[in-house]
Amino acid sequence: MQDSKDVSRRSFLAAAGGLALASALPAQAQGLPFLIGGSTATLLPKGKARRVVICGGGWGGLTAAKQLRQLAPDLEVVLLERNPVFFSCPMSNKWLVDVVDTNYLTHDYLKVSEKYGYRFIQCEILEIERDRKRVVTALGALDYDWLVLSPGIRYNYEAWFGGERRLAEATRARFPGAYVPNAEHFRLKQAIHDFKGGDLVMTLPPPPQRCPPSPYERACLIASHFKKHKVKGRIVILDHKDAIRPIGYGFKQAFEELYKDIITYVPNAHVREVDPFGKRIRTAAGDFSFEHAILMAPHQAGDLAWKAGVIGKNPEGKPAGWAAVDPLFLTAKEDKDVYVIGDAVGFVSPQFAFYPKAGHVANRHARIVARYIAERAAGREPKYVLPDNLCYMMVSADPQLDIAVQFDYKVDDKGVIIQTQIDDNERRPELVAEDFGWARNMYEDMFA
Ligand SMILES: Cc1cc2nc3c(=O)[nH]c(=O)nc-3n(C[C@H](O)[C@H](O)[C@H](O)COP(=O)(O)OP(=O)(O)OC[C@H]3O[C@@H](n4cnc5c(N)ncnc54)[C@H](O)[C@@H]3O)c2cc1C
């Protein structure tokens, strides 16, 4: 895949005897194989078809790629993702305690991209140059007509450690939150299985956060594992919030009725200081030492949203941490050719502020945005569509029991998006079947 521009540039160099300049030139221009690439090389020359570049191949990005190919087959669709395989965060709490295996969570990017005719490129995205409508990756740059950003979240360790990089790195390496797909999960799983007893502390980030009910699910399933394997461990949940939310009553009952001696719930535990070397944490609700910890720093929109310059501002004029979007059309506030979907989406409503940062919502956003782009590509004005959300949480692994929550959205007569929430607090096995059915449908929607 040689770019003709690069080839002619190389010929020019040879003619001019410009060898001394060669090290400053793009990898392709230096005669390196294109798979070694370089951020200034051309990754994919643009043909006649209009192109949608999707940044991030998680729940939102993957769904968007497939939907776009189905709704707008004339568009070229390119999906950029750093990971070689897809690893699902939803259902991963069950995997931590061996309810499902690794194959259940991992899926193949290449097969589905070939089936639906979009281009999957595994690469690190380095920069997003909106003024040039260009994405720069470690393998080269590519132009776009429309950009879909689905970068997920980043951990805001800066809120805990300021500029103390060493503390942030030690915390992430030793006590990962395991809220960003992949390697951290394997480390946490090992730590749970190696745990011999003592206190396992979990810090829960302030809202908005990725999948708010899932840390409580994680606590229940680890407690279930301790019970089964007779581990004398205590799980201390240090919650930033003043109460468990959502499905608060269902989780509270599970803590009290199933794990009375194992789970200690501490509300209003705003983190003041974290010492990953001394294994200590100071909070507004007291100080705690631990054998092991799941230290979840506050969440923010993923790095790519920052690099794309789409992060909103709070009333003090500081970065709000999440992408500023048009609430109904999910375009970046200042760029109608850039869509943001999934967890990175910022404030959308004065009633509920943020959509739940859930894979279900990312999937719905992706379907909606694919429709908007297809409409625009066909020269039509899209009409708004709203997502929904459905979430099942396993509170016991043996026997298997779930609780659930559902969210629906509509626009009121003032044009404000309104959320309704229904908690299903009664834990029961039928919801487990629905949980696995939900996951099957979602995986099929992305991969089948
Ligand atoms: C423990 C846990 C349990 C959960 N349970 C549920 C559940 O039951 N139901 C539910 O609906 N949701 C659940 N979620 C939430 C769900 O995982 C997220 O909401 C969902 O993944 C968001 O999708 P996204 O596309 O916004 O981000 P992601 O799925 O995180 O995708 C972002 C992608 O961007 C890629 N990326 C980022 N930066 C770069 C870069 N520079 N270069 C290349 N690639 C990059 C990442 O590798 C990643 O693949 C859970 C999450 C966790 C952690």
The ligand as an SDF file (V2000), in Angstrom:
LIG
                    3D

 53 58  0  0  0  0  0  0  0  0999 V2000
  -16.7540   -4.0630   35.5740 C   0  0  0  0  0  0  0  0  0  0  0  0
  -17.6570   -3.4350   34.5670 C   0  0  0  0  0  0  0  0  0  0  0  0
  -18.9350   -3.9440   34.3840 C   0  0  0  0  0  0  0  0  0  0  0  0
  -19.7810   -3.3600   33.4600 C   0  0  0  0  0  0  0  0  0  0  0  0
  -21.0300   -3.8840   33.3020 N   0  0  0  0  0  0  0  0  0  0  0  0
  -21.8620   -3.3520   32.3770 C   0  0  0  0  0  0  0  0  0  0  0  0
  -23.1460   -3.9470   32.1600 C   0  0  0  0  0  0  0  0  0  0  0  0
  -23.5210   -4.9310   32.7820 O   0  0  0  0  0  0  0  0  0  0  0  0
  -23.9510   -3.3700   31.2370 N   0  0  0  0  0  0  0  0  0  0  0  0
  -23.5620   -2.2830   30.5070 C   0  0  0  0  0  0  0  0  0  0  0  0
  -24.3390   -1.8180   29.6660 O   0  0  0  0  0  0  0  0  0  0  0  0
  -22.3420   -1.7080   30.6950 N   0  0  0  0  0  0  0  0  0  0  0  0
  -21.4910   -2.2080   31.6040 C   0  0  0  0  0  0  0  0  0  0  0  0
  -20.2470   -1.6580   31.7780 N   0  0  0  0  0  0  0  0  0  0  0  0
  -19.8850   -0.3830   31.1020 C   0  0  0  0  0  0  0  0  0  0  0  0
  -19.3450   -0.5850   29.6810 C   0  0  0  0  0  0  0  0  0  0  0  0
  -18.1890   -1.3720   29.6870 O   0  0  0  0  0  0  0  0  0  0  0  0
  -19.0100    0.7730   29.0740 C   0  0  0  0  0  0  0  0  0  0  0  0
  -20.0670    1.6500   29.2970 O   0  0  0  0  0  0  0  0  0  0  0  0
  -18.7610    0.6420   27.5790 C   0  0  0  0  0  0  0  0  0  0  0  0
  -17.6000   -0.1310   27.3650 O   0  0  0  0  0  0  0  0  0  0  0  0
  -18.6230    2.0150   26.9350 C   0  0  0  0  0  0  0  0  0  0  0  0
  -18.3750    1.8890   25.5690 O   0  0  0  0  0  0  0  0  0  0  0  0
  -17.4240    2.9560   24.8380 P   0  0  0  0  0  0  0  0  0  0  0  0
  -17.4180    2.5690   23.4040 O   0  0  0  0  0  0  0  0  0  0  0  0
  -17.8290    4.3090   25.2480 O   0  0  0  0  0  0  0  0  0  0  0  0
  -15.9880    2.6870   25.4970 O   0  0  0  0  0  0  0  0  0  0  0  0
  -15.0930    1.3690   25.4470 P   0  0  0  0  0  0  0  0  0  0  0  0
  -15.9330    0.1580   25.3000 O   0  0  0  0  0  0  0  0  0  0  0  0
  -14.1640    1.4360   26.6030 O   0  0  0  0  0  0  0  0  0  0  0  0
  -14.2620    1.5460   24.1050 O   0  0  0  0  0  0  0  0  0  0  0  0
  -13.2330    2.4870   23.9750 C   0  0  0  0  0  0  0  0  0  0  0  0
  -12.1840    1.8890   23.0520 C   0  0  0  0  0  0  0  0  0  0  0  0
  -11.2850    2.9130   22.6190 O   0  0  0  0  0  0  0  0  0  0  0  0
  -10.0150    2.3510   22.5350 C   0  0  0  0  0  0  0  0  0  0  0  0
   -9.0300    3.4460   22.5930 N   0  0  0  0  0  0  0  0  0  0  0  0
   -8.9600    4.4280   23.5230 C   0  0  0  0  0  0  0  0  0  0  0  0
   -7.9260    5.2390   23.2650 N   0  0  0  0  0  0  0  0  0  0  0  0
   -7.3340    4.7760   22.1310 C   0  0  0  0  0  0  0  0  0  0  0  0
   -6.2070    5.2050   21.3690 C   0  0  0  0  0  0  0  0  0  0  0  0
   -5.4740    6.2780   21.7110 N   0  0  0  0  0  0  0  0  0  0  0  0
   -5.8730    4.4970   20.2700 N   0  0  0  0  0  0  0  0  0  0  0  0
   -6.6030    3.3960   19.8950 C   0  0  0  0  0  0  0  0  0  0  0  0
   -7.6680    2.9590   20.5880 N   0  0  0  0  0  0  0  0  0  0  0  0
   -8.0370    3.6380   21.7000 C   0  0  0  0  0  0  0  0  0  0  0  0
   -9.9430    1.4230   23.7440 C   0  0  0  0  0  0  0  0  0  0  0  0
   -8.9330    0.4570   23.6220 O   0  0  0  0  0  0  0  0  0  0  0  0
  -11.3490    0.8300   23.7640 C   0  0  0  0  0  0  0  0  0  0  0  0
  -11.4280   -0.3880   23.0620 O   0  0  0  0  0  0  0  0  0  0  0  0
  -19.3630   -2.2380   32.6910 C   0  0  0  0  0  0  0  0  0  0  0  0
  -18.0690   -1.7400   32.8760 C   0  0  0  0  0  0  0  0  0  0  0  0
  -17.2240   -2.3210   33.8000 C   0  0  0  0  0  0  0  0  0  0  0  0
  -15.8310   -1.7840   33.9650 C   0  0  0  0  0  0  0  0  0  0  0  0
  1  2  1  0
  2  3  1  0
  2 52  2  0
  3  4  2  0
  4  5  1  0
  4 50  1  0
  5  6  2  0
  6  7  1  0
  6 13  1  0
  7  8  2  0
  7  9  1  0
  9 10  1  0
 10 11  2  0
 10 12  1  0
 12 13  2  0
 13 14  1  0
 14 15  1  0
 14 50  1  0
 15 16  1  0
 16 17  1  0
 16 18  1  0
 18 19  1  0
 18 20  1  0
 20 21  1  0
 20 22  1  0
 22 23  1  0
 23 24  1  0
 24 25  2  0
 24 26  1  0
 24 27  1  0
 27 28  1  0
 28 29  2  0
 28 30  1  0
 28 31  1  0
 31 32  1  0
 32 33  1  0
 33 34  1  0
 33 48  1  0
 34 35  1  0
 35 36  1  0
 35 46  1  0
 36 37  1  0
 36 45  1  0
 37 38  2  0
 38 39  1  0
 39 40  1  0
 39 45  2  0
 40 41  1  0
 40 42  2  0
 42 43  1  0
 43 44  2  0
 44 45  1  0
 46 47  1  0
 46 48  1  0
 48 49  1  0
 50 51  2  0
 51 52  1  0
 52 53  1  0
M  END
$$$$
